Amino acid sequence: MEDTPGSNPQSLRFTEKLKSWLSCSWTYLCLIWFGMVLIMIYVLWSPLKLQESLTSASVFLNTLTPKFYVALTGTSSLISGLILIFEWWYFRKYGTSFIEQVSVSHLRPLLGGVESSSTTGLFSSVNGEAEPRPSVSECKVWRNPLNLFRGAEYNRYTWVTGKEPLTYYDMNLSAQDHQTFFTGDTQQLRPEDAVMQKAWRERNPQARIRAAYQAIKINHECAAAYVLLAEEEATTITEAERLFKKALSFAGKDINLLVYIKRRLAMCARKLGRIKEAVKMMRELMKEFPLLGMLNIHENLLEALLELQAYADVQAVLSKYDDISLPKSATICYTSALLKARAVSDKFSPEAASRRGLSTAEMNAVEAIHRAVEFNPHVPKYLLEMKSLILPPEHILKRGDSEAVAYAFFHLQHWKRAEGALNLLHCTWEGTFRIIPYPLEKGHLFYPYPGCTETADRELLPSFHEVSVYPKKELPFFILFTAGLCSFTAMLAMLTHQFPELMGIFAKAVSNANSICVRIWVLVFN
């Protein structure tokens, strides 16, 4: 097969060289273009009667009344104000300037531009190898280990408040997860599996429930159908637990179904107050399926152990999973900080610490808090109740606001139970930002903070929630420019309306100055 032109290495190299040459020589091309414009003006000065045109324009400007200038400046202020309002709305919704985005998208490819080093550089991985910086498309979204039940928890919130706690993007990710977990090999689908595969894709909850009953009608031992009913139709945790037990009896040897159902049964026991039973079930599940660490069952175990106040067991779990070679999470980092803070927080006093300095244990606790805050800087505002909590989404982005909401929703009570822990957090968490190098591309204890979290969090969290953004973005240039233009033209319109004679004199002075410039221009060219 012949290579296509687009895949020819020589063609690609030529294209790259051409773009590089255009990018480097753009300044010189602009100067050449400006010189050609001056030459054209000089050559066409007499044929086009430019001198007479400029003179007549100057006379016309001198005859304009102040009302014209009021209308002109007022219209300019209105248009720039409308642009400012649109730019501000777009920035609040999408985190970027519309004009800047369009300019970059359409002009940068023409100019041969590339992404800045702040977003495409390399950084060292844990094993010392170079890895590319994560782009927006590479921000991995994880299943929330402690996600709530739709029927028994999310839907009840909707009934009370009339607000939807889950976004369509979040629910679509869950549908994809369920299809992957429960439908198995698509080449050997049973009739009830085909029905369930369609059921997970349904956007309407009632349509999903009807499809589950249809699958049960085809085969009353369809475990996946009972899972769907437990998740979405059951209005209480007790009813959900009953349906999950029924699904477990029909799960057979399907590992995906077994792990999912047993985990949800353990979560039901935790929510119903049978915490020791829940801990036992989670430990057995982790022992039975040790290779499924990516499901983060240990985070469910940590939360249950904290509820039991079994801090020694919590430390034992952390010693296994808080390892430099394993991926981190807010649960791991903040639970480690909580244990170290708990050891000193009951006697901690900022005044005493400032006089005598920090002890070794207090220093360890502060360093653990700084480490946790660097990993996810959004969490402290929720723990300190500086920002209102919402129901956590079904998927989270590590180091993002969605992960902070999910962590604080379940762990705020554990921080409150440790006397003085929140006080120590309040006194020390902001010190983290003095440690993190600026610019943030360098990182400190972790990889540099990714720039794609805001976009993903806006997709995962409901619109009524104000997404926390870190690092704070500066206002785009075009918002500042349109704000200045709107203010300036509005001021001119107001002054022209209030002091028409004075502003008329000012306009005529500007017009006379323009006339003088025209005469000088004519003398130069003649």
C-alpha positions as CSV (number, residue, x, y, z in Angstrom):
1,M,0.0,0.0,0.0
2,E,1.3,3.4,-0.9
3,D,1.9,6.0,1.7
4,T,-0.6,8.9,1.7
5,P,0.8,12.4,1.4
6,G,-0.2,13.2,5.0
7,S,1.9,10.3,6.3
8,N,5.0,11.1,4.2
9,P,7.9,11.9,6.6
10,Q,9.5,14.3,4.1
11,S,6.3,16.1,3.6
12,L,5.8,16.4,7.4
13,R,9.3,17.8,7.8
14,F,8.8,20.3,5.0
15,T,5.5,21.4,6.6
16,E,7.2,21.8,10.0
17,K,10.1,23.8,8.5
18,L,7.7,26.0,6.6
19,K,5.7,26.7,9.8
20,S,8.9,27.4,11.8
21,W,10.1,29.8,9.1
22,L,6.8,31.7,9.0
23,S,6.7,31.9,12.8
24,C,10.3,33.3,12.9
25,S,10.0,35.7,10.0
26,W,6.5,37.0,10.9
27,T,7.9,40.3,12.4
28,Y,9.9,41.0,9.2
29,L,6.9,40.2,7.0
30,C,4.9,42.8,9.0
31,L,7.6,45.4,8.5
32,I,7.7,44.7,4.8
33,W,3.9,44.9,4.6
34,F,3.9,48.3,6.4
35,G,6.5,49.6,4.0
36,M,4.5,48.5,1.0
37,V,1.5,50.3,2.4
38,L,3.5,53.5,2.7
39,I,4.7,53.1,-0.8
40,M,1.2,52.6,-2.1
41,I,0.0,55.7,-0.3
42,Y,2.8,57.7,-1.9
43,V,2.2,56.4,-5.4
44,L,-1.6,56.9,-5.2
45,W,-1.5,60.2,-3.4
46,S,-2.2,62.3,-6.5
47,P,-4.4,59.9,-8.6
48,L,-6.8,59.3,-5.7
49,K,-6.9,62.9,-4.6
50,L,-6.1,61.8,-1.0
51,Q,-5.2,65.4,0.0
52,E,-8.6,66.8,-0.9
53,S,-10.3,63.9,0.8
54,L,-8.4,64.4,4.1
55,T,-9.1,68.1,4.0
56,S,-12.8,67.6,3.4
57,A,-12.9,65.1,6.3
58,S,-11.3,67.6,8.6
59,V,-13.9,70.3,7.6
60,F,-16.7,67.8,8.2
61,L,-15.5,66.9,11.7
62,N,-15.3,70.6,12.6
63,T,-19.0,71.0,11.7
64,L,-20.3,68.2,13.9
65,T,-22.4,69.1,16.9
66,P,-22.0,67.9,20.5
67,K,-25.1,65.7,20.1
68,F,-23.3,63.6,17.5
69,Y,-20.4,63.0,20.0
70,V,-22.9,62.1,22.7
71,A,-24.5,59.5,20.4
72,L,-21.1,58.2,19.2
73,T,-19.6,57.8,22.7
74,G,-22.9,56.4,24.1
75,T,-23.2,53.8,21.3
76,S,-19.5,52.8,21.8
77,S,-20.1,52.5,25.5
78,L,-23.2,50.3,25.0
79,I,-21.5,48.0,22.5
80,S,-18.4,47.6,24.7
81,G,-20.6,47.0,27.7
82,L,-22.5,44.2,25.9
83,I,-19.2,42.6,24.9
84,L,-18.0,42.9,28.5
85,I,-21.1,41.2,29.9
86,F,-20.8,38.4,27.4
87,E,-17.0,37.9,28.1
88,W,-17.6,37.9,31.8
89,W,-20.4,35.3,31.6
90,Y,-18.3,33.1,29.3
91,F,-15.3,33.4,31.6
92,R,-17.4,32.5,34.7
93,K,-19.0,29.5,32.9
94,Y,-16.0,28.1,30.9
95,G,-13.0,29.7,32.7
96,T,-11.6,31.4,29.5
97,S,-12.1,34.4,27.3
98,F,-14.2,33.8,24.2
99,I,-12.3,36.3,22.1
100,E,-9.0,34.8,23.3
101,Q,-10.2,31.2,22.7
102,V,-11.4,32.0,19.1
103,S,-8.2,33.9,18.4
104,V,-5.9,31.1,19.6
105,S,-8.0,28.4,17.9
106,H,-8.0,30.2,14.5
107,L,-4.9,32.3,14.4
108,R,-2.3,30.2,16.2
109,P,-2.3,27.4,13.6
110,L,-1.9,29.9,10.8
111,L,1.1,31.5,12.6
112,G,2.7,28.1,13.4
113,G,2.3,28.7,17.1
114,V,2.7,25.9,19.7
115,E,1.5,25.4,23.2
116,S,3.5,27.2,25.9
117,S,6.0,25.4,28.0
118,S,3.7,25.7,31.0
119,T,1.3,23.2,29.5
120,T,3.4,20.9,27.4
121,G,6.6,20.4,29.3
122,L,8.0,17.2,30.8
123,F,8.4,16.3,34.5
124,S,10.0,13.5,36.3
125,S,7.9,10.5,37.4
126,V,8.3,8.6,40.6
127,N,10.8,6.2,39.0
128,G,12.8,9.1,37.5
129,E,11.7,8.7,33.9
130,A,10.4,11.7,32.0
131,E,6.6,11.9,31.5
132,P,4.5,14.4,29.6
133,R,2.5,17.0,31.5
134,P,-1.2,16.0,31.6
135,S,-3.4,17.8,29.1
136,V,-7.1,18.4,29.4
137,S,-7.9,15.2,27.6
138,E,-5.6,13.3,29.9
139,C,-7.3,14.3,33.2
140,K,-8.5,10.9,34.4
141,V,-11.9,10.7,36.1
142,W,-12.3,8.1,38.8
143,R,-15.3,6.3,40.1
144,N,-16.2,7.8,43.6
145,P,-15.5,4.9,46.0
146,L,-18.2,6.1,48.4
147,N,-20.8,7.2,45.8
148,L,-24.3,7.4,47.1
149,F,-27.4,5.4,46.1
150,R,-29.5,7.1,43.4
151,G,-32.9,6.0,44.6
152,A,-32.4,6.1,48.3
153,E,-30.2,9.3,48.5
154,Y,-29.8,11.3,45.3
155,N,-33.5,11.1,44.3
156,R,-34.6,12.0,47.9
157,Y,-32.5,15.2,47.6
158,T,-34.2,16.0,44.3
159,W,-37.7,15.5,45.8
160,V,-36.9,17.9,48.7
161,T,-35.0,20.6,46.9
162,G,-36.1,20.3,43.2
163,K,-32.4,20.3,42.2
164,E,-30.6,17.6,40.2
165,P,-27.4,16.7,42.2
166,L,-25.9,14.7,39.3
167,T,-24.9,16.0,35.9
168,Y,-25.6,14.2,32.6
169,Y,-21.9,13.8,32.0
170,D,-21.5,12.1,35.4
171,M,-24.5,9.8,34.9
172,N,-23.2,9.0,31.4
173,L,-19.9,7.9,32.8
174,S,-21.7,5.7,35.3
175,A,-23.7,4.1,32.4
176,Q,-20.5,3.3,30.7
177,D,-19.1,1.8,33.9
178,H,-22.1,-0.4,34.4
179,Q,-22.1,-1.6,30.8
180,T,-18.4,-2.6,31.2
181,F,-18.9,-4.3,34.6
182,F,-22.1,-6.2,34.0
183,T,-22.6,-7.0,30.3
184,G,-19.4,-9.0,29.8
185,D,-18.5,-10.3,26.3
186,T,-20.7,-8.5,23.8
187,Q,-20.2,-11.5,21.4
188,Q,-22.1,-13.9,23.7
189,L,-24.9,-11.7,25.1
190,R,-27.9,-13.5,26.5
191,P,-31.3,-12.0,25.8
192,E,-31.6,-10.5,29.3
193,D,-28.0,-9.1,28.9
194,A,-29.0,-7.3,25.7
195,V,-31.9,-5.7,27.5
196,M,-29.7,-4.6,30.4
197,Q,-27.1,-3.2,28.0
198,K,-29.8,-1.0,26.6
199,A,-31.1,-0.2,30.0
200,W,-27.8,1.3,31.2
201,R,-27.9,3.6,28.2
202,E,-31.3,5.0,28.9
203,R,-31.3,8.6,30.0
204,N,-34.8,8.4,31.7
205,P,-34.7,6.6,35.1
206,Q,-38.2,5.2,34.7
207,A,-37.1,3.7,31.3
208,R,-34.1,2.0,33.0
209,I,-36.3,0.6,35.7
210,R,-38.9,-0.8,33.2
211,A,-36.0,-2.4,31.2
212,A,-34.8,-4.1,34.4
213,Y,-38.2,-5.6,35.0
214,Q,-38.3,-6.7,31.4
215,A,-34.9,-8.5,31.9
216,I,-36.2,-10.2,35.0
217,K,-39.3,-11.3,33.1
218,I,-37.0,-12.9,30.5
219,N,-34.8,-14.5,33.3
220,H,-35.8,-14.1,36.9
221,E,-32.1,-14.8,37.9
222,C,-30.7,-11.7,36.1
223,A,-28.4,-10.3,38.8
224,A,-27.6,-7.1,36.9
225,A,-31.3,-6.2,36.8
226,Y,-31.6,-6.5,40.6
227,V,-28.5,-4.3,40.9
228,L,-30.2,-1.6,38.8
229,L,-33.4,-1.8,40.9
230,A,-31.3,-1.6,44.1
231,E,-29.5,1.5,42.9
232,E,-32.4,3.4,41.3
233,E,-35.8,2.1,42.4
234,A,-35.2,1.4,46.1
235,T,-36.1,4.4,48.2
236,T,-34.5,3.3,51.4
237,I,-31.1,1.7,52.2
238,T,-32.9,-1.3,53.8
239,E,-34.8,-2.0,50.5
240,A,-31.6,-1.5,48.5
241,E,-29.8,-4.0,50.8
242,R,-32.5,-6.6,50.2
243,L,-32.3,-6.3,46.5
244,F,-28.5,-6.5,46.5
245,K,-28.7,-9.7,48.6
246,K,-31.1,-11.1,46.0
247,A,-28.6,-10.1,43.2
248,L,-25.8,-11.7,45.1
249,S,-27.6,-15.1,45.1
250,F,-27.8,-15.0,41.3
251,A,-24.3,-13.5,40.6
252,G,-22.6,-16.9,40.2
253,K,-18.9,-16.7,39.4
254,D,-19.0,-13.3,37.6
255,I,-16.2,-11.5,39.4
256,N,-17.3,-8.0,38.4
257,L,-20.8,-8.6,39.8
258,L,-19.5,-10.2,42.9
259,V,-17.1,-7.4,43.8
260,Y,-19.7,-4.6,43.0
261,I,-22.5,-6.3,45.0
262,K,-20.4,-7.2,48.0
263,R,-19.0,-3.7,48.2
264,R,-22.4,-2.1,48.0
265,L,-23.7,-4.5,50.7
266,A,-20.8,-3.4,52.9
267,M,-21.8,0.2,52.3
268,C,-25.4,-0.6,53.1
269,A,-24.3,-2.1,56.4
270,R,-22.1,1.0,57.1
271,K,-25.1,3.3,56.4
272,L,-27.4,1.3,58.6
273,G,-25.0,1.5,61.6
274,R,-23.6,-2.1,61.4
275,I,-20.1,-0.7,61.1
276,K,-18.2,-3.7,62.4
277,E,-20.0,-5.9,60.0
278,A,-19.2,-3.5,57.2
279,V,-15.5,-3.5,58.2
280,K,-15.4,-7.3,58.2
281,M,-17.0,-7.5,54.7
282,M,-14.6,-4.9,53.3
283,R,-11.6,-6.8,54.7
284,E,-12.8,-10.1,53.3
285,L,-13.4,-8.5,49.9
286,M,-9.9,-7.0,49.8
287,K,-8.4,-10.4,50.8
288,E,-10.5,-12.3,48.3
289,F,-9.7,-10.0,45.4
290,P,-6.2,-8.4,46.2
291,L,-5.6,-7.4,42.6
292,L,-8.5,-5.0,42.4
293,G,-6.7,-2.2,44.2
294,M,-7.8,0.3,41.5
295,L,-11.3,0.1,42.9
296,N,-10.1,1.9,46.0
297,I,-12.0,-0.4,48.4
298,H,-9.4,0.6,51.1
299,E,-11.0,4.1,51.1
300,N,-14.3,2.6,52.2
301,L,-12.4,0.7,54.9
302,L,-10.6,3.8,56.1
303,E,-13.9,5.7,56.5
304,A,-15.6,2.9,58.4
305,L,-12.5,2.5,60.7
306,L,-12.5,6.2,61.5
307,E,-16.2,5.9,62.4
308,L,-15.2,3.1,64.9
309,Q,-12.4,5.4,66.1
310,A,-10.0,2.4,65.5
311,Y,-7.1,4.7,64.8
312,A,-4.4,1.9,65.1
313,D,-6.2,0.0,62.4
314,V,-6.4,3.2,60.3
315,Q,-2.7,3.6,60.6
316,A,-2.1,0.0,59.6
317,V,-4.1,0.5,56.4
318,L,-2.3,3.8,55.6
319,S,1.1,2.1,56.1
320,K,0.1,-0.2,53.2
321,Y,-1.5,2.3,50.8
322,D,0.3,5.6,51.6
323,D,3.4,4.5,49.7
324,I,5.4,6.6,47.3
325,S,4.9,4.1,44.5
326,L,1.1,4.1,44.8
327,P,-1.3,6.8,43.5
328,K,-2.4,9.2,46.1
329,S,-5.9,10.5,46.9
330,A,-7.4,13.1,49.2
331,T,-8.6,10.3,51.5
332,I,-5.0,9.0,51.9
333,C,-3.3,12.4,52.4
334,Y,-5.9,14.0,54.7
335,T,-6.5,10.9,56.8
336,S,-2.7,10.7,57.4
337,A,-2.8,14.4,58.4
338,L,-5.8,13.8,60.7
339,L,-3.9,11.0,62.6
340,K,-0.9,13.2,63.1
341,A,-3.0,16.3,64.0
342,R,-5.0,14.3,66.5
343,A,-1.9,13.4,68.5
344,V,-1.1,17.1,69.2
345,S,-4.3,19.1,68.4
346,D,-6.0,18.8,71.9
347,K,-3.1,20.8,73.5
348,F,-2.2,23.0,70.5
349,S,-2.2,26.8,71.0
350,P,-1.1,29.2,68.3
351,E,0.1,31.7,70.9
352,A,2.2,29.1,72.8
353,A,3.6,27.7,69.6
354,S,4.7,31.2,68.5
355,R,6.5,31.7,71.8
356,R,8.3,28.3,72.2
357,G,8.3,27.1,68.7
358,L,6.8,23.8,67.3
359,S,7.6,20.5,68.9
360,T,8.7,17.6,66.7
361,A,5.2,16.0,66.8
362,E,3.6,19.4,66.0
363,M,6.0,19.9,63.1
364,N,5.1,16.5,61.8
365,A,1.4,17.3,62.0
366,V,1.9,20.7,60.2
367,E,4.0,19.0,57.5
368,A,1.3,16.4,57.0
369,I,-1.3,19.1,56.6
370,H,0.9,21.0,54.1
371,R,1.3,17.8,52.2
372,A,-2.4,17.1,52.1
373,V,-3.3,20.7,51.1
374,E,-0.7,20.6,48.3
375,F,-2.3,17.5,47.0
376,N,-5.8,18.9,47.1
377,P,-6.1,22.6,48.1
378,H,-9.9,22.7,47.8
379,V,-10.6,20.4,50.9
380,P,-9.8,22.8,53.8
381,K,-12.6,25.3,52.9
382,Y,-15.1,22.5,53.1
383,L,-13.7,21.0,56.4
384,L,-13.6,24.5,57.9
385,E,-17.2,25.1,56.6
386,M,-16.0,28.2,54.7
387,K,-17.9,26.8,51.8
388,S,-21.2,24.9,51.7
389,L,-21.2,21.2,50.9
390,I,-23.3,19.5,48.3
391,L,-23.9,15.8,47.6
392,P,-20.8,14.2,46.1
393,P,-20.8,13.2,42.4
394,E,-20.6,9.6,41.3
395,H,-17.2,10.3,39.7
396,I,-14.3,12.5,40.9
397,L,-11.2,14.1,39.6
398,K,-8.2,13.6,41.8
399,R,-6.9,16.9,43.1
400,G,-10.0,18.7,41.9
401,D,-13.0,20.2,43.6
402,S,-15.1,17.1,42.9
403,E,-12.7,15.0,45.0
404,A,-12.7,17.7,47.8
405,V,-16.6,17.6,47.9
406,A,-16.6,13.8,48.1
407,Y,-13.9,13.7,50.8
408,A,-15.4,16.4,53.0
409,F,-18.9,15.0,52.7
410,F,-17.9,11.8,54.4
411,H,-14.9,12.8,56.6
412,L,-16.0,16.2,58.1
413,Q,-17.5,14.4,61.1
414,H,-14.2,12.6,61.8
415,W,-12.3,15.8,61.8
416,K,-14.8,17.3,64.2
417,R,-14.5,14.3,66.5
418,A,-10.8,14.9,66.9
419,E,-10.6,17.7,69.4
420,G,-8.6,20.7,68.1
421,A,-7.9,19.1,64.7
422,L,-9.9,21.7,62.8
423,N,-8.3,24.5,64.8
424,L,-4.8,23.2,63.9
425,L,-5.9,22.9,60.2
426,H,-7.3,26.5,60.3
427,C,-4.0,27.9,61.7
428,T,-1.7,26.1,59.3
429,W,-3.3,25.2,55.9
430,E,-2.7,28.5,54.2
431,G,1.0,28.2,54.9
432,T,1.2,25.6,52.2
433,F,0.9,28.2,49.5
434,R,4.1,29.8,50.7
435,I,5.9,26.5,50.2
436,I,4.7,25.6,46.7
437,P,7.1,27.2,44.2
438,Y,5.9,29.8,41.8
439,P,5.4,29.3,38.9
440,L,3.5,26.1,39.7
441,E,5.1,24.2,36.9
442,K,7.9,23.1,39.4
443,G,5.7,21.4,41.9
444,H,6.9,20.5,45.4
445,L,6.0,17.2,47.0
446,F,3.7,16.2,44.1
447,Y,3.6,16.7,40.4
448,P,2.7,20.2,39.3
449,Y,-0.9,21.0,39.8
450,P,-2.7,20.1,36.5
451,G,-4.4,22.8,34.6
452,C,-7.3,20.7,33.4
453,T,-9.2,20.3,36.7
454,E,-11.5,23.2,36.3
455,T,-13.0,22.0,33.0
456,A,-13.5,18.5,34.3
457,D,-15.0,19.6,37.6
458,R,-17.5,21.9,35.8
459,E,-18.7,18.8,33.9
460,L,-18.9,16.6,37.1
461,L,-20.5,19.1,39.5
462,P,-24.0,20.6,39.2
463,S,-24.5,24.1,37.9
464,F,-25.8,25.5,41.2
465,H,-22.4,24.7,42.8
466,E,-19.7,27.3,42.6
467,V,-16.6,25.4,41.5
468,S,-13.5,26.0,43.4
469,V,-10.6,26.8,41.1
470,Y,-6.8,26.5,41.9
471,P,-4.7,28.3,41.0
472,K,-6.9,31.3,40.7
473,K,-7.0,32.5,37.1
474,E,-6.3,36.2,36.3
475,L,-8.9,38.0,34.4
476,P,-8.3,37.7,30.6
477,F,-6.9,40.8,28.8
478,F,-10.0,41.2,26.7
479,I,-12.3,41.5,29.8
480,L,-10.0,44.2,31.2
481,F,-9.8,45.9,27.8
482,T,-13.5,46.0,27.2
483,A,-14.1,47.1,30.8
484,G,-11.7,50.0,30.3
485,L,-13.2,50.9,26.9
486,C,-16.7,50.8,28.3
487,S,-15.8,53.0,31.2
488,F,-13.9,55.5,29.1
489,T,-16.6,55.9,26.4
490,A,-19.3,56.1,29.1
491,M,-17.3,58.9,30.8
492,L,-17.0,60.8,27.5
493,A,-20.7,60.4,26.8
494,M,-21.6,61.8,30.2
495,L,-19.1,64.7,30.0
496,T,-20.3,65.6,26.5
497,H,-24.0,65.5,27.7
498,Q,-23.3,67.6,30.8
499,F,-20.7,70.1,29.3
500,P,-21.5,70.2,25.6
501,E,-19.7,73.6,24.9
502,L,-16.5,72.5,26.7
503,M,-16.4,69.1,25.0
504,G,-17.2,70.8,21.7
505,I,-14.1,73.0,22.2
506,F,-12.1,69.9,23.1
507,A,-13.4,68.0,20.0
508,K,-12.5,71.0,17.7
509,A,-9.0,71.1,19.3
510,V,-8.5,67.4,18.5
511,S,-9.8,68.0,15.0
512,N,-7.5,71.0,14.5
513,A,-4.6,68.8,15.7
514,N,-5.6,66.2,13.1
515,S,-5.6,69.0,10.5
516,I,-2.1,70.0,11.5
517,C,-1.0,66.4,11.2
518,V,-2.5,66.1,7.7
519,R,-0.7,69.3,6.6
520,I,2.6,67.9,7.9
521,W,1.9,64.6,6.1
522,V,1.2,66.5,2.9
523,L,4.4,68.5,3.2
524,V,6.4,65.3,3.8
525,F,5.0,63.6,0.7
526,N,5.3,66.6,-1.5
